[in-house]
Amino acid sequence: MTFTPTDPPELEKALASLSVEQVVRLLTGSAMFELYGEESIGLAPMVFSDGPTGVRGSEFTGGRRVSLLPNATLLASSWDEKVADGVGRLLAEEALAQGVHVVLGPTVNLHRTPLGGRLFEAYSEDPLLTGRIAAGYVRGLQALGVGACVKHFVANESETERHTVNSVVDARALNELYLLPFEIAIQDAHPWTVMAAYNDINGVAATEHDELINGVLKGQWGWDGLVMSDWFATKTTVPSANGGQDLVMPGPQGPWGDQLLAAVRAGEVTEEVVREHARRLLRLASRVGAWWTDPVPVRGLPGPTDPVRREQLRALAAGGMTVLTNEGSTLPLDPAAPTAARPLVLVGRHALGTVAQGGGSAQVRPPHVVSIAEGLVAALGADRVRVVDGVEVRQSPDVADPRFVRDPETGMPGIRITSRRADGEELASTASDLAMIALGMTTSAHEGAAGVELAAELDLAAPTEVEVGVRGAGRWTVEIDGVEHQVELVLSAGDLGAAILSPPVWTTIVTAGQGSRLTARLDTSQGALGLLGVVARPAPRPSVEVIAAAVEAASGAGTAVVVVGLTTEQETESVDKHTLALPGDQDELVRAVAAVADRTVVVVNAATPVLMPWLDDVHAVVWVGLPGQEGGNAVADVLLGLREAAGRLVTTFPAADGDGPAWSPVPTDGSLVYEESVRVGYRGWDGGEKEPRFWFGHGLGWTTWAYHSVRVENENVLVELENTGTRPGREVVQVYVRPEGESVRLAGWAIADDVPPGERRTVTVRMDSRVLRVWEGVTGGRSAVVSCWSRVGSGTYGCARTP
């Protein structure tokens, strides 16, 4: 299907036929993820879905099972815009299969500090890499008629106090860094929507920032798309309408509607302003097939368990995995080395329960998640892999694994949810294989209930100690085998989103057996919003016992693979980290195994930097991100050399907490001051007193490289390189420049793919002039620009001033 960049000829006629009441109605969502249609002009309702690494659909929980892609930092670690384009097309297929018109992604906020809780959704600390990967994603998604939503506009780099924080950013940093990924995505791929953020920028809410939305986005950049709010982000009526925001989400309640209509009638907002918002909405509808054009036909698209889709996801995950160290070519492992007598020893909680995605609104419901243990056992055979559990990695448990509990009525994995009216009569009774329910967010049969009961039987082989409890705010009555507990759980944060994204938890340790019954009742007569669930799992073992078992297994082992990482407690929406240290006693586990195994390989199952105090004690480290539903198979492919781990880091890894140009994401008196200005990430580390553990752009792969010559021809840098190793390899040739008196910055890169051993190849890197601009002063309300070219290798620079 071909999409025209011009407006449909019917647009102005259709817009003129609508009353102001009809126009205003279109500008607030009709539900959590849906918009109103308008029958009089043939406008169909549009459906949005959270992204960016899966298309969840309109249900926050309990919806259809969909493909779970690797997370954004892992995808970006390929440094490949073609990969991003493929990701966009894959997501478009997932969206079309569900009738979704717009996917809420990509996220292009920068990794300002490694403590950011939501970094796993964003690509990198560099604006050029972020912008170009995002542009590829947008092109792929929109090529099939599904809209992309570039988010969160702008300076949205902290989750702490995220609804109210004022990001204080100087004009130069705002223009050179934080606006640049949006500018690149818009110029190179023309996304059809942009999402305004929760935060303020220099004292003005993002959802009503006239200077940035009307002045820069729609004015200076000439962008004709639709600006929607982040969910529940809009704080005002008149300033947000006049400030350039086009759509308030979600609905039907909100600060527009009747209030906006009254403001128009009072002359506080002109009718032309709201009609311009509607014009952009109709333009979006025409692009996604909800009005004037037809939607893309859906035929024969692969589902999330289709072998074609599984192979795509497996290749995507492996393609971004990054070798950080590799002493003596420890990696890749020889698949023939492990035997039944001397198996590969695999250790760690993340080996058995591999974390495939981050927490929050980006979560999707995959058909399965292949753990690293399952992937290696499938590749080598059960008799050649010895799997040993690791230390506890969570501070508080997640909801019960459905395989550990069963519905008392059906005996199937999961729980029974029963809701009642105020008079005690049953409202609904349903099964849930998620062991939880979302209230106040969906149109489920339990909405409006005065009380909810969650019931489960424990599926245990023999009497044992278990940890049981509940998640979710409210007054609970929890009963386990007839013993009753009265529990009141309150939100620790004022953010209502915490009820959904980080609900409070209560647990206790009990002795239970096969068929033990857990029942949790909650009074919801005053209304309830958030995720409610039951906790049930084997009681945690002391770390000393777990480590001793790992040492026993690894003693004398040829190779031990220890899998460590973070969880959705650290990598999640609504919460920032306070340390880069691995949770629990994982560092002690690595040291103990490394002390007794012949060779130790550490696999890091995390999306963002972690501290590695054991680095000198191990032989190899490979970073595998949050690898999605096929993650375990992809990790096995990489460890055994079936695919090259040719990724390059997208974030600089500090060696210690507190190191680096920007650290704390916590506001002071409501403001988060970007004191480092443009010295973000590697730009700030460059020339500093301390060295990072691993630089942005680092990655080893399976071979070695020699660079023989570098020459510059105008904006192109020609690099001759040679594969000096013994295996074919992939190299990412990166060009950095240092404009005179300025910090270093990435100016471009190119990929040399599948280069045989001994071969020389010349790679051309085109430098991007947009990263070479230096903003200074203010001229006519806009900053003046100095464009600087670095003559790579010669040390000379040339600059030309432009408006």
C-alpha positions in Angstrom: 0.0 0.0 0.0 1.3 3.5 -0.9 0.8 6.3 1.5 0.7 9.9 0.2 2.5 12.6 2.2 -0.3 15.0 1.4 -3.6 15.3 3.1 -6.7 13.5 1.8 -8.8 15.8 -0.4 -11.8 15.1 1.9 -10.0 16.3 5.0 -11.0 20.0 5.1 -14.5 19.2 4.0 -14.9 16.5 6.7 -13.4 18.8 9.3 -15.7 21.7 8.4 -18.7 19.4 8.7 -18.0 18.7 12.3 -19.4 20.8 15.1 -17.1 22.2 17.7 -18.7 19.7 20.1 -17.8 16.8 17.8 -14.3 18.1 17.3 -13.6 18.4 21.0 -15.0 14.9 21.6 -12.4 13.4 19.3 -9.5 14.9 21.2 -9.7 12.7 24.3 -9.5 8.9 24.2 -12.7 6.9 24.6 -11.0 4.3 26.8 -7.5 3.3 28.0 -6.1 2.5 24.6 -8.9 3.5 22.1 -10.2 6.7 20.4 -13.7 7.8 19.5 -14.8 7.3 15.9 -17.2 9.7 14.1 -19.8 8.0 12.0 -20.9 11.1 10.2 -17.6 11.3 8.4 -16.8 7.6 8.3 -14.0 7.8 10.9 -13.4 4.5 12.6 -12.1 4.2 16.2 -8.4 3.9 16.4 -6.6 1.5 18.8 -3.2 2.2 20.3 -1.0 -0.4 22.0 2.0 -0.2 24.3 5.4 -1.0 22.9 8.2 -0.8 22.1 9.3 -4.5 22.2 6.0 -6.1 21.7 2.4 -5.2 20.8 0.4 -6.0 23.9 -3.0 -4.8 22.6 -5.7 -3.0 24.5 -5.6 -5.2 27.6 -3.0 -4.3 30.3 -3.0 -7.9 31.6 -4.6 -11.1 30.5 -4.7 -10.3 26.8 -3.6 -12.4 23.9 -0.2 -14.0 23.8 2.1 -12.0 21.5 5.7 -12.1 20.4 8.2 -10.7 23.0 11.2 -9.1 21.3 14.6 -8.5 22.8 14.7 -5.2 24.7 15.7 -1.9 23.1 19.3 -1.7 24.4 19.9 -5.2 23.1 18.5 -4.4 19.7 20.4 -1.2 19.5 23.6 -3.0 20.3 23.6 -4.3 16.8 24.2 -0.7 15.6 22.2 -1.7 12.6 19.4 0.4 11.1 18.4 -2.5 8.9 17.8 -4.6 12.0 15.7 -1.7 13.4 13.7 -1.6 10.2 13.1 -5.4 10.5 12.0 -4.9 14.1 9.5 -2.3 13.0 8.1 -4.6 10.3 7.8 -7.4 12.7 5.9 -5.2 15.2 3.7 -3.9 12.4 2.7 -7.5 11.6 1.9 -8.1 15.3 -0.2 -4.9 15.3 -2.1 -5.7 12.2 -3.0 -9.1 13.5 -4.7 -7.4 16.5 -6.3 -4.4 14.8 -3.8 -2.0 16.4 -3.3 1.3 14.5 -0.5 2.9 16.5 2.3 1.3 18.5 3.6 3.4 21.3 7.3 3.3 20.5 10.2 3.8 20.0 11.6 5.4 23.1 14.3 7.9 22.3 15.2 9.4 25.6 18.9 9.2 26.4 20.8 7.1 29.0 21.8 10.2 31.0 22.6 8.2 34.1 23.0 4.5 34.3 20.6 4.5 37.3 17.6 5.3 35.2 15.0 2.6 35.8 13.5 2.8 32.3 16.8 2.7 30.3 15.9 -0.8 29.1 13.2 0.8 26.8 15.6 3.4 25.4 18.4 2.8 22.9 21.5 4.5 24.2 23.4 7.4 25.7 24.3 8.8 22.3 21.8 11.0 20.3 23.0 9.9 16.9 22.9 6.2 17.5 19.5 6.6 19.2 18.0 8.7 16.4 19.2 6.5 13.6 18.1 3.3 15.2 14.7 4.9 16.0 14.4 6.1 12.4 14.9 2.5 11.1 12.2 1.3 13.6 9.8 4.0 12.4 10.3 3.3 8.7 9.7 -0.4 9.2 6.6 0.0 11.3 5.0 2.6 9.1 5.9 0.8 5.8 3.0 -1.5 6.6 0.6 1.2 7.6 1.0 1.1 11.4 1.8 4.4 13.1 4.9 4.8 15.3 4.9 7.1 18.4 8.3 8.5 19.2 8.5 9.2 23.0 8.8 10.8 25.5 9.1 14.4 24.3 11.4 15.6 26.0 14.2 15.4 28.7 12.4 12.5 30.3 15.4 10.7 31.8 14.2 10.0 35.3 11.5 7.9 36.9 11.7 9.4 40.3 8.8 11.8 40.9 8.2 11.3 37.2 4.8 13.0 37.1 6.0 16.2 38.6 9.8 16.5 38.1 11.1 19.6 36.5 14.0 18.8 34.2 16.3 21.8 34.2 18.3 21.6 31.0 20.4 24.4 29.4 19.6 25.4 25.8 22.8 23.9 24.4 22.3 20.4 26.0 18.6 20.5 25.1 19.3 21.2 21.4 22.6 19.2 20.9 21.5 16.1 22.9 17.9 15.6 24.0 16.0 17.0 21.1 18.4 15.6 18.5 17.1 11.9 18.5 13.6 13.3 17.9 14.9 15.5 15.1 16.7 12.7 13.4 13.7 10.3 13.6 11.4 13.1 12.2 13.8 14.1 9.4 14.8 10.6 8.4 11.5 8.6 8.9 8.6 11.0 9.5 6.8 9.3 12.4 3.1 9.9 12.5 2.8 10.6 16.2 4.9 11.9 19.1 4.2 11.5 22.8 4.6 14.4 25.2 6.2 13.4 28.5 5.1 13.6 32.2 7.9 15.9 33.3 8.3 19.7 33.1 11.1 21.2 31.0 12.6 24.3 32.6 9.4 24.9 34.5 6.9 24.3 31.8 5.0 21.0 31.5 5.9 18.9 28.5 2.2 18.6 27.6 1.8 22.4 27.3 5.3 23.4 26.2 4.5 25.9 23.4 8.1 26.7 22.6 9.0 23.0 22.1 5.8 21.7 20.6 4.6 24.6 18.5 8.0 26.3 18.1 10.4 23.5 17.4 8.5 20.3 16.7 5.6 21.7 14.5 7.3 25.0 13.6 11.0 24.7 13.0 11.0 21.1 12.0 7.7 21.5 10.0 6.3 18.2 11.3 2.7 17.5 10.5 1.9 14.6 12.8 -0.1 14.3 16.0 1.1 15.0 19.6 -0.5 12.8 22.2 0.0 13.0 25.9 1.6 10.2 28.0 -1.1 8.4 29.9 -2.6 10.7 32.6 0.1 13.3 31.9 -2.0 16.3 31.0 -2.3 18.7 33.9 -4.3 21.6 32.4 -7.0 22.5 29.9 -6.2 25.8 28.3 -2.3 25.8 28.4 -2.1 22.3 27.0 -4.6 23.0 24.2 -2.8 26.2 23.2 0.6 24.7 23.8 0.3 22.3 20.8 -0.8 19.0 22.3 -3.4 17.4 20.0 -4.8 14.4 22.0 -5.3 13.7 25.7 -4.9 10.0 26.8 -6.4 8.0 28.2 -10.2 8.6 28.3 -13.0 9.2 28.6 -12.3 11.4 31.6 -9.6 14.0 31.5 -8.9 17.7 31.5 -10.3 18.4 28.1 -13.8 17.3 27.1 -16.4 19.6 28.7 -13.6 21.8 30.1 -12.1 22.4 26.7 -15.5 23.0 25.2 -16.1 25.7 27.8 -12.7 27.2 27.2 -13.5 27.5 23.5 -16.8 29.1 24.2 -15.1 31.5 26.6 -12.5 32.5 24.0 -9.6 31.1 26.0 -8.9 28.6 23.2 -9.8 29.5 19.7 -11.9 27.2 17.6 -9.2 27.1 15.0 -6.8 25.7 17.6 -9.0 22.7 18.4 -9.8 22.2 14.7 -6.0 22.1 14.0 -5.8 19.3 16.6 -8.6 17.4 14.9 -7.0 18.0 11.5 -3.8 16.2 12.7 -6.0 13.4 14.2 -7.8 12.9 10.9 -4.4 13.0 9.1 -3.2 10.2 11.4 -6.4 8.2 10.8 -5.9 8.4 7.0 -2.4 7.1 7.4 -3.3 4.1 9.5 -6.4 3.1 7.5 -9.0 4.3 10.0 -10.4 7.0 7.7 -10.3 7.6 3.9 -7.7 4.9 3.2 -8.2 1.2 3.8 -6.2 -0.8 6.4 -3.5 -3.1 5.2 -5.1 -6.6 4.6 -4.1 -9.2 7.1 -3.3 -12.6 5.6 -0.9 -15.3 6.6 1.1 -13.4 9.2 3.2 -15.6 11.5 2.1 -15.9 15.1 4.4 -15.8 18.1 5.0 -19.6 18.1 5.4 -19.9 14.4 8.9 -21.3 13.5 9.5 -18.3 11.2 8.8 -15.8 14.0 10.8 -17.8 16.6 13.8 -17.8 14.3 13.5 -14.0 13.8 13.4 -13.4 17.5 16.3 -15.7 18.2 18.5 -14.0 15.6 17.6 -10.5 16.9 18.5 -11.5 20.4 21.9 -13.0 19.4 22.7 -10.1 17.1 23.1 -7.6 19.9 24.8 -9.8 22.5 28.2 -8.3 23.4 31.5 -10.0 24.5 33.0 -7.8 27.1 36.1 -9.9 28.0 37.5 -13.1 26.5 40.7 -14.2 28.0 42.6 -16.8 25.9 39.7 -17.1 23.5 37.6 -18.8 26.1 34.5 -18.0 24.0 33.0 -19.5 22.0 32.9 -22.8 23.9 33.6 -26.1 22.2 30.2 -27.8 21.9 32.0 -31.2 21.9 33.8 -30.5 25.2 31.1 -31.2 27.8 30.5 -34.9 28.4 28.2 -36.9 30.7 31.2 -37.5 33.0 32.3 -33.9 32.9 29.3 -31.7 32.0 29.1 -28.0 31.6 28.1 -26.5 34.9 25.4 -23.8 34.6 24.8 -21.8 37.8 22.4 -19.0 38.7 18.8 -18.0 39.3 18.8 -16.1 36.0 19.9 -19.4 34.3 16.6 -21.1 35.4 14.4 -18.0 35.4 15.9 -15.9 32.7 14.6 -12.3 32.7 13.2 -11.7 29.2 11.7 -8.2 29.6 11.6 -5.1 31.8 8.8 -4.1 34.1 6.0 -1.6 33.6 3.7 -0.6 30.6 6.2 -2.2 28.1 5.5 -5.7 29.4 3.7 -8.2 27.1 2.4 -11.7 27.5 4.6 -14.1 25.5 3.6 -17.6 24.6 6.7 -18.8 26.4 10.2 -17.7 27.6 13.0 -20.0 26.8 15.5 -19.9 29.8 19.2 -20.1 29.4 19.1 -23.5 31.1 16.5 -24.8 28.6 18.5 -23.4 25.7 21.8 -25.1 26.7 20.1 -28.4 27.5 18.4 -28.4 24.1 21.7 -27.7 22.4 23.9 -30.1 24.4 21.6 -32.7 25.9 20.5 -33.0 29.5 23.3 -35.4 30.4 26.0 -32.8 29.4 24.7 -29.8 31.3 24.5 -29.7 35.1 22.1 -26.9 36.2 22.4 -25.5 39.7 20.1 -22.8 41.2 21.6 -19.5 42.3 21.1 -17.1 45.2 17.9 -15.1 45.7 17.8 -12.1 43.3 14.6 -10.3 44.3 13.9 -8.3 47.4 10.2 -9.0 47.2 8.6 -11.9 45.3 6.6 -11.5 42.1 3.2 -13.1 41.6 3.0 -16.8 41.7 4.3 -18.8 38.8 1.2 -20.4 37.3 3.0 -23.8 37.4 3.2 -23.6 41.2 -0.5 -22.9 41.7 -3.7 -24.3 40.3 -7.3 -23.2 40.0 -9.3 -24.9 42.8 -12.3 -25.4 40.4 -10.6 -26.7 37.3 -7.2 -27.9 38.5 -5.5 -26.0 35.7 -2.4 -23.9 36.3 -3.3 -20.4 37.7 -5.9 -19.1 40.2 -9.6 -18.5 40.5 -10.9 -14.9 40.7 -14.4 -14.4 42.1 -15.9 -11.0 42.5 -19.1 -10.0 44.4 -21.6 -7.1 44.4 -22.3 -5.0 47.5 -25.1 -7.4 48.5 -22.8 -10.3 48.5 -24.1 -11.9 45.3 -21.5 -13.2 42.9 -20.6 -10.9 40.1 -18.2 -13.1 38.1 -15.9 -16.1 38.5 -13.0 -16.5 36.1 -9.7 -18.4 35.8 -6.4 -16.6 35.4 -3.2 -18.2 34.4 -1.3 -15.1 35.4 -2.1 -15.4 39.1 -3.3 -11.7 39.1 -5.9 -9.3 37.9 -5.8 -5.7 36.8 -8.7 -3.6 38.2 -9.8 -0.2 37.0 -7.9 -0.6 33.8 -9.9 -2.9 31.6 -13.5 -3.9 30.8 -13.3 -7.2 32.5 -16.3 -9.0 34.1 -15.0 -7.9 37.6 -15.1 -4.2 37.1 -17.2 -2.4 39.7 -17.1 -5.2 42.2 -17.5 -4.5 45.9 -15.1 -7.4 46.8 -12.7 -9.7 45.0 -11.4 -13.1 46.1 -8.3 -14.7 44.7 -8.0 -18.5 45.4 -5.4 -21.1 44.6 -4.3 -24.6 45.5 -0.5 -25.1 45.8 0.9 -27.7 43.5 3.5 -29.4 45.7 5.1 -32.9 45.5 5.6 -33.1 49.3 5.1 -30.9 52.4 7.7 -28.1 52.3 8.3 -24.6 53.4 6.7 -22.0 51.0 6.4 -18.3 50.9 2.9 -17.1 50.3 1.2 -13.7 50.3 -0.4 -11.0 48.2 0.5 -8.1 45.9 -1.6 -4.9 45.6 -2.8 -2.0 47.7 -5.7 -2.4 50.0 -7.1 -4.2 53.1 -6.6 -8.0 52.6 -7.8 -11.0 54.5 -5.3 -13.8 53.6 -6.0 -17.4 54.6 -3.7 -20.3 54.2 -4.9 -23.7 55.2 -7.4 -22.2 57.6 -5.0 -19.7 59.3 -6.1 -16.1 58.7 -4.0 -13.0 58.4 -5.3 -9.4 58.3 -3.1 -7.3 56.0 -3.2 -3.7 55.0 -0.9 -2.7 52.1 -0.4 1.0 51.2 1.5 2.6 48.3 4.9 4.0 49.3 4.8 6.6 46.6 2.2 9.2 45.7 2.3 8.2 42.1 -0.9 6.3 41.3 1.1 4.5 38.7 2.8 2.6 41.5 -0.4 0.7 42.1 0.1 -0.8 38.6 3.8 -0.8 38.2 5.2 -1.5 41.7 2.4 -2.6 44.0 3.2 -3.3 47.6 3.7 -6.9 48.8 3.1 -8.9 52.0 4.4 -12.5 52.5 4.8 -15.1 55.2 6.6 -18.4 55.4 4.4 -21.5 56.1 4.7 -25.3 55.8 2.3 -26.5 53.1 1.6 -29.6 51.1 -0.1 -30.9 48.0 -3.5 -29.2 47.8 -2.9 -26.5 50.4 -5.3 -23.7 49.9 -4.5 -20.0 49.6 -7.3 -17.5 49.6 -7.0 -13.7 49.5 -10.0 -11.4 49.8 -10.0 -7.7 49.2 -12.6 -5.0 49.8 -13.0 -3.0 46.6 -16.2 -1.2 47.5 -14.5 2.1 47.4 -12.9 1.4 44.1 -9.6 -0.2 43.2 -6.9 0.6 40.6 -3.9 -1.5 40.0 -2.6 -5.0 39.8 -3.7 -7.5 42.4 -2.2 -11.0 42.8 -1.1 -13.9 45.0 2.4 -14.8 45.9 3.4 -18.5 46.2 6.8 -20.0 45.8 9.3 -22.2 47.6 10.8 -20.5 50.6 14.1 -18.8 49.8 17.2 -20.8 50.9 20.1 -19.1 52.8 22.8 -17.9 50.4 25.5 -19.9 52.2 23.7 -23.1 51.3 23.1 -22.1 47.7 26.7 -21.0 47.2 28.0 -24.2 48.8 26.0 -26.3 46.3 27.3 -24.3 43.4 30.9 -24.7 44.6 30.4 -28.5 44.9 29.1 -28.7 41.4 31.8 -26.4 39.9 34.8 -28.0 41.7 37.0 -29.4 39.0 34.5 -28.5 36.2 36.1 -27.8 32.8 33.8 -24.8 32.4 31.3 -23.2 34.6 28.8 -20.6 33.3 27.4 -18.3 35.9 24.4 -16.3 34.9 23.8 -13.1 36.9 21.6 -10.1 36.3 18.9 -7.6 37.4 15.2 -8.1 37.7 12.0 -6.1 37.1 12.6 -4.5 40.5 15.6 -2.6 39.1 14.7 -2.3 35.4 11.2 -1.0 35.4 9.0 2.0 34.8 8.3 4.2 37.8 11.4 3.3 39.8 15.0 4.4 39.4 18.0 2.3 40.7 20.1 3.5 43.6 23.1 1.3 42.8 24.6 -0.6 39.9 25.5 -3.5 42.1 23.9 -6.9 41.3 21.1 -7.6 43.8 21.5 -10.3 46.4 24.7 -12.2 46.9 25.4 -12.8 43.2 28.9 -11.3 43.4 29.8 -13.8 46.1 28.4 -16.6 44.0 30.6 -15.6 41.0 33.7 -15.4 43.2 33.1 -18.7 44.8 32.5 -20.6 41.5 35.5 -18.9 39.9 37.7 -20.0 42.7 37.1 -23.7 42.0 36.2 -24.1 38.3 38.9 -24.4 35.6 37.3 -21.7 33.5 34.5 -19.4 34.4 32.2 -17.6 32.0 29.8 -15.0 33.3 26.6 -14.2 31.4 25.0 -10.9 32.4 21.2 -10.9 32.0 20.6 -7.2 32.3 19.6 -4.4 30.0 21.9 -1.8 31.6 25.3 -1.5 33.3 26.2 -3.5 36.4 29.2 -3.5 38.6 31.7 -6.4 38.2 34.0 -6.6 41.2 34.9 -10.2 40.2 36.0 -9.2 36.7 39.6 -10.2 37.2 38.6 -13.6 38.6 36.8 -14.9 35.5 37.8 -15.8 32.0 35.0 -14.3 29.9 32.0 -12.0 30.3 29.2 -11.8 27.7 26.3 -9.3 28.1 23.0 -10.6 26.8 20.5 -7.9 27.7 16.8 -8.9 28.2 16.7 -11.3 25.2 12.9 -11.8 24.8 11.0 -15.1 24.5 13.7 -17.0 22.6 16.5 -15.7 24.8 17.8 -19.0 26.1 18.2 -20.4 22.6 20.0 -17.3 21.5 22.4 -17.4 24.5 23.2 -21.0 23.7 23.8 -20.1 20.1 26.3 -17.4 21.2 28.1 -19.4 23.9 28.6 -22.4 21.5 29.7 -20.3 18.6 26.7 -20.9 16.3 26.2 -17.2 16.0 28.7 -14.4 16.7 28.1 -12.1 19.7 29.0 -9.1 17.6 27.2 -6.4 19.6 28.8 -3.1 20.7 27.8 -1.4 23.9 25.3 1.5 23.7 26.0 2.7 27.3 29.3 3.3 29.1 29.7 0.9 32.1 31.1 2.6 35.2 33.6 0.7 37.4 32.0 2.0 40.7 28.9 3.6 41.9 29.0 7.4 41.7 31.5 7.4 38.8 30.6 9.3 35.6 29.5 12.7 34.5 25.9 12.3 35.7 24.8 10.1 38.5 21.7 10.7 40.6 18.2 10.7 38.9 16.6 12.0 42.2 15.2 15.6 42.0 16.0 18.1 44.7 13.0 20.2 45.7 11.2 19.0 42.7 13.9 19.8 40.1 16.5 17.6 38.4 19.3 19.8 37.2 21.3 18.5 34.3 24.5 20.0 35.7 26.7 18.0 33.3 25.2 19.9 30.3 26.4 18.3 27.1 29.0 16.0 28.8 26.6 13.0 28.9 27.9 9.4 28.8 31.2 8.9 27.0 31.4 12.6 26.2 31.7 13.3 29.9 33.9 10.4 30.6 36.4 11.6 27.9 39.2 13.5 29.6 37.9 12.7 33.1 40.0 11.6 36.0 38.5 8.1 36.0 38.3 5.4 33.4 35.0 3.5 33.0 34.9 -0.3 33.2 33.8 -0.5 29.5 33.5 2.3 27.0 30.4 3.0 24.9 31.0 1.2 21.6 33.1 -1.6 23.2 32.6 -5.2 22.0 35.0 -8.0 21.0 33.2 -10.7 19.0 34.9 -13.8 17.9 37.9 -12.4 16.0 40.4 -9.5 16.0 40.9 -6.5 13.7 43.7 -4.3 12.3 43.0 -0.8 10.9 45.5 -0.1 8.2 44.5 3.3 6.9 42.1 6.1 7.5 41.4 8.9 5.0 38.8 11.7 4.8 37.0 12.7 1.6 34.7 15.6 2.4 32.1 14.2 4.8 33.2 10.5 4.2 35.8 8.6 6.2 37.3 5.7 4.4 38.7 3.0 6.7 40.7 0.0 5.5 40.5 -2.9 8.0 41.6 -6.5 8.1 40.2 -9.5 9.9 43.4 -10.8 11.7 41.7 -13.6 13.6 40.8 -17.2 12.7 37.0 -16.9 12.3 34.7 -14.8 10.1 33.6 -11.7 11.9 31.5 -8.5 11.9 33.0 -5.2 12.8 31.3 -1.9 13.6 33.6 0.9 12.4 33.0 3.9 14.5 34.1 7.5 13.7 34.4 10.0 16.5 35.3 13.7 16.2 36.3 16.4 18.6 35.3 19.8 17.3 37.9 22.3 18.5 37.5 23.0 22.2 34.5 20.6 22.4 33.8 17.2 23.8 34.2 14.1 21.6 31.1 12.8 19.9 30.1 9.9 17.6 29.9 11.3 14.0 29.0 8.1 12.2 29.6 4.4 11.8 29.4 1.6 9.2 29.3 -2.2 9.4 31.7 -4.6 7.9 29.8 -7.9 7.9 30.9 -11.5 7.5 34.6 -10.6 6.7 36.6 -13.9 6.3 39.9 -14.4 8.2 42.8 -12.6 6.4 40.6 -10.4 4.2 41.0 -6.6 3.9 38.0 -4.4 3.3 37.5 -0.7 2.9 34.5 0.7 4.7 33.0 4.1 4.1 31.6 6.0 7.1 29.5 9.0 6.3 29.7 11.6 9.0 26.4 13.2 10.1 26.6 17.0 10.3 23.7 17.1 12.8 26.0 15.9 15.6 28.7 18.4 14.8 26.6 21.4 15.6 27.4 23.5 18.6 24.6 25.7 20.0 25.5 29.0 21.5 23.6 32.1 22.5 20.1 33.0 21.5 19.1 34.7 18.3 15.5 35.7 17.6 14.3 33.3 20.2 16.4 30.4 18.8 19.9 29.4 19.5 22.6 30.2 16.9 24.4 27.2 15.4 28.1 26.6 14.7 28.6 23.5 12.4 32.0 22.0 12.9 33.8 19.4 10.8 36.7 17.4 12.2 39.3 16.3 9.7 39.7 12.9 11.1 43.4 11.9 11.6 44.7 15.4 10.6 43.8 17.3 13.7 42.3 20.3 11.8 38.8 21.6 12.0 36.6 23.9 10.0 33.5 25.7 11.2 30.7 27.6 9.5 28.1 29.7 11.3 24.5 29.1 10.2 21.2 30.6 11.3 
